[in-house]
Amino acid sequence: MLELVFPHLVTVVVESGVLRIAASTKDGTEAVCPGCGTLSMRVHSRYGRRIADAPVGTHPVLIELSVRRLFCDNSGCARVTFAEQVEGLTSRYGRRTPVLQQIIGALGVVLAARAVVRLELVLGIALSLMTVLRVVMALPAPAWAVPRVLGVGEFATRKGRQYGTILIDDKWHVWHNLGEAVERPVSHHRVLLHSLVEPEPSPEPEPVPVSVGREPSEPYPAGKFLDRLRGTHAAVRAQVEQGLSLREAARHLGLGRNTVRKYARAASPEAMLHSQRQDRTSKLDRYRPYLEQRIAEGCTNLSTLHRELQEHGAPVPTTPCATTSIRCVPDGGTPPADRRWPGRPRPAKPPAGS
């Protein structure tokens, strides 16, 4: 193989871990002038070149090549002499073979310059940071097609102070803006969609008591919260099974002692979720569909809803709860003056000295 590349191969030795190849080009062969393309084989002189090649295993490869300098026989050419180039091995002013150049460029595009230098030291290639950067900058730019759809993206580097705009080829902005435009009218008329669907009658399931140590029958959706809950539960259970106290387990895991106690008592993470759902039950859950229907019909008056719930026998207090999310004024009246009603302006303070 070496004889095909270097017909006049002299020696191949390994010195100080470097594989050195001494070779020379063949005499009596024609070379092409890079200026005018004329063939010539009239030798002017010879000189040596040192070219680094791709490593063999972990051994760097250095080629010591003797090349010819030839005369250009074309009198109209501006070049008097020229140096011959070996195809696939040398280039003008090049100190690396095309194969090694491609390896450095490929690694430089994927990795940072410092990472490339550290990796190539392992491979047996000694380079500097600036060499890697020069090889990457010399790579030809990829061909870009003219975009058919041009998107305008706006961003803020500092809210209220600095903004920027970028033009990119991305059709996602068109679909995103269209989705937001359709979502607004659909959300506004969402109440009208309920009248188009006839609800299917379904019997109310009887509640089944589930103990803390029993797995719930209903599935829970997977997600980051459930994964974190399972991970914390497994860590706490592992500390408890090793014989550590709750205080020691809390100190090792960086959690509160009450939190560790809650995880240690639960037989599974799903049981903890089920107990939280059971804690959120209310006596008014059976009247929730009726309230949602009345609110969808436009009734948002707190006193009216409170009175209707009392007529239906709901276990509600004698006065409307002031902390409800439905803030309104009783029918046919004004906000009471003895307390702050939601939405009532604060009274003006008397002037000083009065």
C-alpha positions as CSV (number, residue, x, y, z in Angstrom):
1,M,0.0,0.0,0.0
2,L,2.8,2.4,0.8
3,E,4.5,1.6,-2.5
4,L,1.4,2.8,-4.3
5,V,1.5,6.2,-2.6
6,F,5.3,6.5,-2.4
7,P,7.0,4.6,-5.3
8,H,10.4,5.6,-3.9
9,L,9.8,4.6,-0.3
10,V,13.0,4.8,1.6
11,T,12.4,3.8,5.3
12,V,9.7,3.4,7.8
13,V,10.9,3.6,11.4
14,V,9.4,4.4,14.9
15,E,11.3,7.0,16.9
16,S,10.1,8.2,20.3
17,G,6.7,6.8,19.6
18,V,6.4,8.6,16.3
19,L,6.0,6.6,13.1
20,R,8.3,8.3,10.5
21,I,8.0,7.6,6.8
22,A,10.8,8.7,4.5
23,A,9.8,8.8,0.8
24,S,10.3,10.8,-2.4
25,T,8.4,11.4,-5.6
26,K,9.3,9.5,-8.8
27,D,11.6,11.1,-11.4
28,G,10.6,11.1,-15.1
29,T,6.9,11.8,-14.4
30,E,5.1,14.8,-15.7
31,A,3.6,17.4,-13.3
32,V,0.9,20.0,-14.0
33,C,1.7,23.7,-13.6
34,P,-0.9,25.3,-11.3
35,G,-0.7,28.5,-13.2
36,C,-1.4,27.5,-16.8
37,G,-2.0,23.8,-16.6
38,T,1.0,22.9,-18.8
39,L,2.7,19.5,-18.3
40,S,6.3,19.6,-17.4
41,M,9.0,17.2,-16.2
42,R,12.1,19.4,-16.4
43,V,13.4,19.4,-12.8
44,H,14.8,22.5,-11.2
45,S,15.6,21.1,-7.8
46,R,14.3,19.0,-4.9
47,Y,13.3,20.0,-1.4
48,G,11.9,18.2,1.7
49,R,8.4,18.5,3.2
50,R,7.2,17.3,6.6
51,I,3.5,16.3,6.6
52,A,1.5,15.0,9.5
53,D,-0.9,12.2,8.7
54,A,-3.7,10.4,10.6
55,P,-2.3,8.3,13.5
56,V,-1.8,4.6,13.4
57,G,-3.3,3.3,16.6
58,T,-1.9,5.7,19.2
59,H,1.3,6.5,17.2
60,P,1.5,9.8,15.4
61,V,2.5,9.6,11.8
62,L,5.0,12.0,10.2
63,I,5.8,11.8,6.5
64,E,9.2,13.2,5.4
65,L,8.6,13.6,1.7
66,S,11.1,14.8,-1.0
67,V,9.3,16.6,-3.8
68,R,10.5,18.2,-7.1
69,R,10.5,21.8,-8.2
70,L,10.0,21.9,-12.0
71,F,10.3,24.6,-14.7
72,C,7.2,25.7,-16.5
73,D,7.9,25.5,-20.3
74,N,5.1,27.9,-21.2
75,S,6.7,31.2,-22.0
76,G,3.4,33.0,-21.4
77,C,3.0,31.7,-17.9
78,A,3.8,34.0,-15.0
79,R,5.3,31.1,-13.0
80,V,8.9,30.2,-13.8
81,T,9.1,27.2,-11.5
82,F,6.5,25.3,-9.5
83,A,6.4,22.6,-6.9
84,E,4.7,19.3,-7.7
85,Q,1.8,18.1,-5.5
86,V,0.9,14.5,-4.7
87,E,-2.9,14.0,-5.2
88,G,-4.6,13.0,-1.9
89,L,-1.5,13.6,0.2
90,T,-0.2,17.2,-0.2
91,S,-1.6,20.7,-0.8
92,R,0.0,24.1,-1.2
93,Y,1.5,25.2,2.1
94,G,-0.2,22.3,3.8
95,R,1.4,20.6,6.8
96,R,-1.3,18.0,7.2
97,T,-2.8,15.4,4.9
98,P,-6.4,15.9,3.7
99,V,-7.4,12.9,5.9
100,L,-6.0,14.4,9.1
101,Q,-7.5,17.8,8.1
102,Q,-11.0,16.2,7.8
103,I,-10.7,14.5,11.2
104,I,-9.7,17.8,12.9
105,G,-12.5,19.7,11.2
106,A,-15.2,17.1,12.0
107,L,-14.2,17.1,15.7
108,G,-13.9,20.9,15.8
109,V,-17.5,21.3,14.5
110,V,-19.0,18.9,17.1
111,L,-16.8,19.7,20.1
112,A,-15.1,22.8,21.5
113,A,-11.5,23.6,20.7
114,R,-10.2,22.6,24.2
115,A,-12.1,19.3,24.1
116,V,-10.6,18.6,20.6
117,V,-7.1,19.2,21.9
118,R,-7.6,16.9,24.9
119,L,-9.1,14.1,22.7
120,E,-6.5,14.3,20.0
121,L,-3.7,14.0,22.6
122,V,-5.2,10.6,23.4
123,L,-5.3,9.8,19.7
124,G,-1.6,10.8,19.2
125,I,-2.2,14.2,17.5
126,A,-0.5,17.3,18.9
127,L,-2.4,20.5,18.1
128,S,-3.1,23.9,19.6
129,L,-6.4,25.7,20.2
130,M,-5.8,28.2,17.4
131,T,-5.0,25.5,14.9
132,V,-8.3,23.8,15.6
133,L,-10.1,27.1,15.2
134,R,-8.3,27.9,11.9
135,V,-9.2,24.5,10.5
136,V,-12.9,25.0,11.5
137,M,-13.0,28.5,10.1
138,A,-11.5,27.3,6.8
139,L,-14.3,24.7,6.3
140,P,-16.6,25.6,3.4
141,A,-20.0,26.9,4.4
142,P,-22.9,24.6,3.7
143,A,-25.2,25.5,0.9
144,W,-28.4,27.2,2.0
145,A,-31.7,27.3,0.0
146,V,-33.8,30.4,-0.2
147,P,-36.6,30.1,2.4
148,R,-40.1,30.1,1.1
149,V,-41.6,31.2,4.5
150,L,-39.7,33.8,6.6
151,G,-40.6,34.0,10.3
152,V,-40.1,37.0,12.5
153,G,-39.2,36.1,16.1
154,E,-39.0,38.7,18.9
155,F,-37.3,38.3,22.2
156,A,-36.2,40.3,25.2
157,T,-32.7,40.2,26.7
158,R,-34.0,42.4,29.5
159,K,-37.6,43.0,30.1
160,G,-38.6,46.6,29.5
161,R,-35.1,47.6,28.4
162,Q,-33.6,45.6,25.6
163,Y,-35.5,43.7,22.8
164,G,-34.3,42.0,19.6
165,T,-35.8,40.6,16.4
166,I,-34.6,37.6,14.4
167,L,-35.6,36.5,10.9
168,I,-35.7,32.7,10.6
169,D,-37.1,30.0,8.3
170,D,-39.5,28.4,10.6
171,K,-43.2,27.7,9.8
172,W,-43.9,26.9,13.4
173,H,-44.6,30.6,14.1
174,V,-47.4,30.6,11.5
175,W,-49.1,27.6,13.1
176,H,-48.5,28.9,16.6
177,N,-50.1,32.3,15.9
178,L,-53.0,30.6,14.1
179,G,-53.6,28.3,17.1
180,E,-53.7,31.3,19.5
181,A,-56.1,33.1,17.2
182,V,-58.5,30.2,17.1
183,E,-58.2,29.4,20.8
184,R,-59.5,32.9,21.9
185,P,-62.9,32.6,20.2
186,V,-63.3,29.0,21.1
187,S,-62.6,29.7,24.8
188,H,-65.0,32.6,24.7
189,H,-67.9,30.4,23.4
190,R,-66.9,27.3,25.3
191,V,-70.3,27.4,27.2
192,L,-72.2,27.0,24.0
193,L,-70.4,23.7,23.2
194,H,-71.9,21.9,26.1
195,S,-75.4,22.3,24.6
196,L,-74.3,20.4,21.5
197,V,-73.3,17.2,23.4
198,E,-75.9,15.1,25.1
199,P,-74.5,13.7,28.3
200,E,-74.9,10.0,28.7
201,P,-76.6,8.9,31.9
202,S,-74.2,7.0,34.1
203,P,-74.8,5.6,37.6
204,E,-72.8,7.2,40.3
205,P,-70.2,4.8,41.6
206,E,-70.2,3.9,45.2
207,P,-67.2,5.1,47.1
208,V,-64.9,2.2,48.1
209,P,-62.8,2.8,51.2
210,V,-59.1,2.4,50.6
211,S,-56.6,2.0,53.4
212,V,-53.3,3.8,53.5
213,G,-51.3,0.7,52.7
214,R,-53.6,-0.4,49.8
215,E,-52.8,0.4,46.2
216,P,-55.5,2.6,44.6
217,S,-57.4,1.0,41.6
218,E,-57.4,4.2,39.5
219,P,-54.3,4.9,37.4
220,Y,-52.2,8.0,38.0
221,P,-50.7,9.9,35.1
222,A,-46.9,9.6,34.7
223,G,-44.9,12.8,35.0
224,K,-42.1,14.7,36.8
225,F,-44.1,15.0,40.0
226,L,-44.9,11.3,40.2
227,D,-41.3,10.4,39.4
228,R,-40.0,12.7,42.0
229,L,-42.5,11.4,44.5
230,R,-41.5,7.8,43.8
231,G,-37.8,8.6,44.1
232,T,-38.2,10.4,47.4
233,H,-40.3,7.5,48.8
234,A,-37.7,4.9,47.7
235,A,-34.9,6.9,49.3
236,V,-36.8,7.4,52.6
237,R,-37.8,3.7,52.7
238,A,-34.1,2.7,52.1
239,Q,-33.0,4.8,55.0
240,V,-35.6,3.4,57.3
241,E,-34.9,-0.2,56.4
242,Q,-31.2,0.4,57.3
243,G,-32.3,1.1,60.8
244,L,-31.9,4.9,60.8
245,S,-34.2,7.0,62.9
246,L,-36.4,9.6,61.3
247,R,-34.1,12.4,62.5
248,E,-31.0,10.7,61.0
249,A,-32.9,10.0,57.7
250,A,-34.1,13.6,57.5
251,R,-30.5,14.8,58.0
252,H,-29.1,12.5,55.4
253,L,-31.7,13.4,52.8
254,G,-32.0,17.1,53.6
255,L,-35.7,16.8,54.3
256,G,-37.9,17.8,57.3
257,R,-38.7,15.2,59.9
258,N,-42.4,15.5,59.4
259,T,-41.9,14.9,55.6
260,V,-39.8,11.9,56.3
261,R,-42.4,10.5,58.7
262,K,-45.1,11.0,56.0
263,Y,-43.1,9.0,53.4
264,A,-42.1,6.3,55.9
265,R,-45.7,5.6,56.9
266,A,-46.9,5.3,53.4
267,A,-46.7,1.9,51.8
268,S,-46.4,3.3,48.3
269,P,-46.3,6.7,46.5
270,E,-49.7,6.0,44.9
271,A,-51.2,5.5,48.4
272,M,-50.0,9.0,49.3
273,L,-51.6,10.5,46.2
274,H,-54.9,8.7,46.9
275,S,-54.9,9.9,50.5
276,Q,-54.5,13.5,49.3
277,R,-57.4,13.0,46.9
278,Q,-59.5,11.6,49.7
279,D,-58.7,14.7,51.9
280,R,-60.0,17.0,49.2
281,T,-63.5,15.5,49.3
282,S,-66.4,17.8,50.4
283,K,-70.0,17.4,51.3
284,L,-70.9,19.8,48.4
285,D,-69.2,17.6,45.7
286,R,-72.7,16.1,44.8
287,Y,-73.9,19.6,44.1
288,R,-70.9,20.7,42.0
289,P,-72.6,19.8,38.6
290,Y,-75.6,21.9,39.5
291,L,-73.3,24.9,40.4
292,E,-71.4,24.5,37.2
293,Q,-74.6,24.5,35.2
294,R,-75.9,27.6,36.9
295,I,-72.7,29.5,36.4
296,A,-72.7,28.4,32.7
297,E,-76.2,29.8,32.5
298,G,-74.9,33.2,33.7
299,C,-75.8,33.2,37.4
300,T,-72.8,34.3,39.3
301,N,-74.5,36.0,42.2
302,L,-73.3,34.5,45.5
303,S,-76.5,35.1,47.5
304,T,-78.7,33.5,44.8
305,L,-76.5,30.4,44.5
306,H,-76.4,30.2,48.3
307,R,-80.2,30.4,48.5
308,E,-80.7,27.8,45.8
309,L,-78.4,25.4,47.5
310,Q,-80.3,25.7,50.7
311,E,-83.6,25.0,48.9
312,H,-82.0,21.8,47.5
313,G,-81.0,20.7,51.0
314,A,-77.3,21.3,50.7
315,P,-75.4,21.4,54.0
316,V,-74.3,25.1,53.6
317,P,-73.8,27.7,56.4
318,T,-76.5,30.3,57.0
319,T,-74.5,33.1,55.5
320,P,-72.5,33.0,52.2
321,C,-68.8,32.3,52.7
322,A,-66.7,35.5,52.1
323,T,-63.7,33.5,50.9
324,T,-65.5,32.0,47.9
325,S,-64.1,32.6,44.4
326,I,-67.6,34.0,43.3
327,R,-67.5,37.7,44.3
328,C,-70.8,39.5,43.7
329,V,-73.3,41.7,45.5
330,P,-76.6,40.4,46.9
331,D,-79.7,40.8,44.7
332,G,-81.4,44.2,45.0
333,G,-79.0,45.7,47.5
334,T,-75.7,47.5,48.0
335,P,-72.6,46.3,49.8
336,P,-73.0,46.4,53.5
337,A,-71.2,49.3,55.1
338,D,-70.1,47.5,58.3
339,R,-67.4,45.4,56.6
340,R,-65.2,45.2,53.5
341,W,-67.1,43.6,50.6
342,P,-65.0,42.3,47.7
343,G,-64.7,45.0,45.1
344,R,-65.8,47.9,47.5
345,P,-63.3,50.8,47.5
346,R,-61.5,51.6,50.7
347,P,-62.9,54.6,52.6
348,A,-60.8,57.8,52.4
349,K,-58.7,58.7,55.4
350,P,-59.6,61.9,57.2
351,P,-57.1,64.8,56.8
352,A,-54.5,65.2,59.5
353,G,-55.5,67.4,62.4
354,S,-59.3,67.0,61.9
